[in-house]
Amino acid sequence: MKILFMGTSEFAVPSLEKLIAERFELVGVVTQPDRPSGRGKRLTPPPIKGVAAAHNLPIYQPERVRHRDSVRMLRELQPDVIVVVAFGQILPKSVLELPPYGCLNVHPSCLPKYRGAAPIQWALINGETETGVTIMLLDEGEDTGDIILQNSLPIDVLDDATTLSIRLANLAPSLLIQALERISDGPPPHQPQDHSQATHAPRLTKEVGQIDWSQPADQIHNLVRGVSMWPGAYTWIKADKQAADDDLRLKITACTVVDYLNSTELSSGTIEVTSNKELVVFTGKGSPDRAGMQSDRDGLGGKHLRLDRVQPANKKEMDASAFINGYRLKTGDQLFRKETPTD
């Protein structure tokens, strides 16, 4: 069975490596073109390209896979099945119809939940405790095809987008091999999705990462976890070190939900610098304390957020105490949200 592999990101690497290790016949690897990356905007190949090159596999990097010349090139490879893992382009009908055994897609969620470009991130943002990997047959919809295999995975409370992506990427290869083995024996059993249960995971934007301090601490903590790879969770602050008209953009890279009782009413987004140089931010209502009681006011007893590591704009990441000292933070300073995001 001749397999054409389509993938781009690190998530796809374990699946391709497993196909190579199991000695499947790979007629080629299709990936995205090299793109400028980093501060120097140096042209950087996608992770999959390095794996394919190391094993002397034919590599194809079409700008648009739906282009007529690209479709002609894929047809000439005569694949029996196309395997798609984090490729980054939508396959047109002309490509979907090429392989006699269809196109298999590895999707990092338990479909029909979290269809779309960012299922890992949105599962974390929404505070899910479980996700998984689905092997599905591609159709012309967005992750709407029939399910061949599916396996779930618990989300650890310490998971962020990076760690959860790695865990799901390592779960995928064994499922993919099972699906391919089923295909080699004939058309595999597959189950239509229950479209009434579908939820969506749209591509992240920079604005998604901007923190709303009126939300509960748990919800903000989940946002920090979910957008950790990109765009990062961020907020704004006026600090003594900054000019009066210059707001400082601050990325939150690590934080902890804490039970915190303060005798003074403080509005959400207000900083309290503790005696041992911890940086606690008061958040909105919605999270009960350990006794099961919910505060009537934003800044009294309940769960709030301790910032553990932060990154001021154009600076290196630092722990909270270094930020407190370097920017002369004091209790009462305010973190806030801007209605119009600034890069």
C-alpha positions in Angstrom: 0.0 0.0 0.0 1.5 3.3 -1.2 1.2 6.1 1.3 1.5 9.8 0.7 2.2 11.7 4.0 1.1 15.3 4.4 2.3 17.1 7.6 4.1 20.2 8.7 4.5 20.9 12.4 6.2 19.1 15.3 2.9 17.3 16.1 3.2 15.3 12.9 6.8 14.1 13.5 6.0 11.0 15.7 3.4 9.8 13.2 5.8 10.0 10.2 8.6 8.4 12.2 6.3 5.5 13.1 5.4 4.9 9.5 9.1 4.9 8.6 9.9 2.5 11.5 7.1 0.2 10.5 8.5 0.1 6.9 5.3 1.4 5.2 5.8 2.3 1.6 6.0 6.1 1.5 5.9 7.6 -2.0 6.5 11.1 -0.7 6.1 13.7 2.0 4.1 16.9 1.3 4.7 19.8 3.7 4.5 23.6 3.8 7.1 25.8 2.1 10.0 27.1 4.2 8.9 30.3 6.0 10.7 33.2 7.6 10.9 32.7 11.3 12.3 34.4 14.4 13.5 37.9 14.9 16.0 37.6 12.0 13.2 36.3 9.8 15.5 33.5 8.6 14.0 31.1 6.2 13.2 28.0 8.2 12.1 24.6 7.0 9.1 22.9 8.7 10.0 20.1 11.2 8.6 17.4 9.0 11.0 18.3 6.2 14.0 17.4 8.3 12.7 14.0 9.2 11.8 13.3 5.5 15.3 14.4 4.3 17.0 12.3 6.9 15.3 9.2 5.5 15.8 10.3 1.8 12.1 10.5 1.2 10.8 12.6 -1.7 9.7 16.1 -0.4 7.2 18.3 -2.0 6.4 21.9 -0.8 3.6 23.4 -2.8 2.5 26.9 -1.9 -1.1 25.8 -2.5 -2.0 22.2 -2.7 -5.3 23.0 -4.4 -3.4 24.5 -7.4 -3.8 22.6 -10.6 0.0 21.9 -10.9 0.0 20.6 -7.3 -2.9 18.2 -8.0 -1.2 16.9 -11.1 2.0 16.2 -9.2 0.1 14.3 -6.5 -1.8 12.3 -9.0 1.5 11.2 -10.6 2.6 9.7 -7.3 -0.4 7.3 -7.4 -0.9 7.0 -3.6 -3.3 4.3 -2.3 -4.0 6.4 0.7 -3.1 9.9 1.9 -2.3 10.4 5.6 -2.7 14.0 6.8 -1.3 15.1 10.2 -1.2 18.9 11.1 -0.6 19.8 7.5 -2.0 23.3 7.5 -3.9 23.4 4.2 -7.4 22.3 3.4 -7.5 19.6 0.8 -9.8 20.2 -2.2 -12.1 17.6 -3.6 -9.7 17.0 -6.5 -7.1 15.7 -4.0 -9.6 13.9 -1.7 -10.7 11.8 -4.6 -7.1 10.8 -5.7 -6.4 7.8 -3.4 -8.7 4.7 -3.7 -8.6 4.2 0.0 -9.3 7.8 0.9 -7.5 10.4 3.0 -6.9 9.7 6.7 -6.6 12.6 9.1 -5.1 12.6 12.6 -7.1 15.1 14.6 -6.1 16.0 18.3 -9.5 15.9 19.9 -12.4 13.5 20.5 -14.5 14.5 17.5 -17.1 15.9 17.1 -15.8 18.1 19.9 -13.3 20.8 19.0 -13.4 20.7 15.2 -11.0 23.3 13.7 -7.5 24.6 13.7 -6.8 24.8 17.5 -8.4 21.9 19.3 -5.6 21.5 21.9 -5.6 25.1 22.8 -9.3 25.5 23.2 -9.6 22.3 25.2 -7.2 23.9 27.8 -8.8 27.4 27.6 -12.2 25.8 28.3 -10.9 23.8 31.3 -11.6 20.4 29.8 -10.3 17.4 31.9 -10.1 15.0 28.9 -9.3 15.1 25.2 -7.9 12.6 22.7 -7.0 11.7 19.2 -9.3 10.8 16.3 -8.4 9.0 13.1 -11.1 10.1 10.6 -11.8 10.0 6.9 -11.5 13.4 5.3 -14.4 15.0 3.5 -15.0 18.5 2.2 -16.1 19.8 5.5 -14.0 21.0 8.4 -13.3 17.8 10.5 -16.7 16.4 9.7 -15.7 13.1 8.2 -16.5 9.6 9.5 -14.5 8.3 12.5 -12.4 5.2 12.1 -10.7 5.1 15.5 -10.6 7.3 18.6 -8.7 7.2 21.9 -9.1 9.6 24.9 -6.4 11.1 27.1 -6.8 12.8 30.5 -5.6 16.4 30.7 -3.3 16.9 33.6 -3.8 20.1 35.7 -0.2 21.0 34.9 -0.6 20.6 31.2 -0.1 23.6 28.9 -0.4 23.7 25.1 3.1 22.4 24.7 3.0 19.5 27.0 -0.5 18.4 25.9 0.5 18.6 22.3 3.5 16.4 22.9 1.3 13.8 24.7 -1.3 13.7 22.0 1.4 13.6 19.2 2.8 10.5 20.9 -0.6 8.9 21.3 -1.4 9.3 17.6 1.0 6.9 15.8 -0.3 3.7 17.3 -3.9 4.7 16.3 -2.7 5.6 12.9 -1.0 2.2 12.4 -4.2 0.4 13.5 -6.3 2.4 11.0 -3.8 1.7 8.1 -3.8 -2.1 9.0 -7.6 -2.0 8.8 -7.5 -0.4 5.4 -5.1 -3.0 4.1 -7.7 -5.6 4.9 -10.4 -3.7 3.0 -12.7 -0.7 3.6 -12.4 0.0 7.4 -15.5 0.2 9.6 -16.3 3.9 10.2 -18.9 5.8 12.2 -20.5 9.1 11.1 -20.1 11.9 13.6 -23.0 13.2 15.6 -23.1 16.7 14.2 -25.5 17.9 16.9 -22.7 17.4 19.5 -20.1 19.3 17.5 -18.1 22.1 19.1 -15.5 24.3 17.4 -11.9 25.4 17.9 -11.2 28.3 15.6 -7.7 29.5 14.9 -6.3 31.6 17.7 -5.8 35.4 17.3 -3.6 37.7 19.3 -6.7 39.2 20.9 -7.6 35.8 22.4 -4.5 36.0 24.7 -5.5 39.3 26.3 -6.5 38.7 29.9 -9.8 39.9 31.3 -9.3 40.2 35.0 -13.0 40.3 35.8 -13.0 36.6 34.9 -12.5 34.0 37.7 -9.0 32.9 38.6 -9.5 29.4 37.3 -10.6 30.7 33.9 -7.6 33.0 33.5 -5.3 30.2 34.6 -6.7 28.0 31.9 -6.2 30.8 29.3 -2.5 31.1 30.3 -2.2 27.3 29.8 -4.1 27.3 26.5 -2.3 30.1 24.7 1.2 29.3 26.0 2.6 28.4 22.6 1.1 31.4 20.8 0.1 34.2 21.3 0.8 34.0 25.0 -1.5 35.4 27.7 -0.8 39.1 28.2 -2.0 42.2 30.1 -1.1 45.8 30.5 0.3 47.8 33.5 1.3 51.3 34.4 4.5 50.9 36.5 6.6 53.6 38.1 9.5 52.8 35.8 7.4 53.7 32.7 6.5 57.1 31.5 3.0 58.3 32.5 1.7 57.9 28.9 3.5 54.6 28.2 1.7 51.4 29.1 3.8 48.2 29.5 2.6 45.0 27.9 3.2 42.1 30.2 3.1 38.4 29.2 2.1 35.9 31.9 4.1 32.7 31.4 3.4 30.9 34.7 0.8 31.4 37.4 -1.0 29.6 40.2 -4.6 29.8 41.5 -4.4 30.5 45.2 -6.8 30.9 48.1 -6.3 34.5 49.3 -8.1 36.5 51.9 -7.7 40.3 52.1 -9.4 42.5 54.5 -9.7 45.4 52.0 -12.0 45.4 49.0 -9.9 45.4 45.9 -11.2 45.5 42.3 -10.2 42.8 39.8 -6.8 43.4 38.2 -5.4 45.0 41.3 -2.0 43.8 42.4 -1.0 42.9 46.0 2.7 42.6 46.7 3.0 40.3 49.7 5.6 40.5 52.4 7.6 37.6 50.8 7.6 39.2 47.4 4.8 37.3 45.8 2.6 39.0 43.2 -1.1 38.3 43.7 -3.7 39.7 41.3 -7.3 39.9 42.4 -9.7 38.4 39.9 -13.4 38.4 39.3 -16.1 36.4 41.1 -17.0 32.8 40.2 -14.5 30.6 42.0 -15.6 29.5 45.5 -13.0 29.2 48.2 -12.1 25.9 49.9 -15.0 26.2 52.3 -17.3 26.4 49.3 -18.2 30.0 50.0 -18.2 32.6 47.2 -17.2 36.2 47.8 -19.8 38.9 47.3 -17.0 41.2 46.2 -14.2 40.8 43.7 -11.3 41.4 46.0 -12.2 39.6 49.2 -11.9 35.9 50.2 -11.7 33.3 47.4 -9.4 32.2 44.7 -7.1 34.7 43.0 -4.0 34.4 40.8 -0.4 34.4 41.8 1.9 35.4 39.0 5.0 33.2 39.1 6.8 34.2 35.9 6.3 37.1 33.6 7.9 38.6 30.5 7.8 42.4 30.0 7.7 43.6 26.4 11.1 43.3 24.7 12.7 41.8 27.9 13.6 38.3 29.0 11.3 36.1 31.0 11.8 36.6 34.8 10.3 35.5 38.1 7.8 37.6 39.9 10.2 38.9 42.6 12.6 40.2 39.9 9.7 42.0 38.2 8.5 43.5 41.4 12.0 44.8 42.2 12.9 45.9 38.7 9.7 47.8 38.1 9.1 49.0 41.7 5.7 47.4 41.9 3.5 48.1 44.9 0.2 47.0 46.2 -2.6 48.8 44.4 -0.9 48.9 41.0 -3.4 47.8 38.3 -3.3 45.3 35.5 -5.8 46.1 32.8 -7.1 45.2 29.4 -7.0 47.4 26.3 -10.0 47.4 24.0 -7.8 47.8 20.9 -4.9 45.3 20.9 -1.5 46.5 20.2 1.2 44.3 18.7 
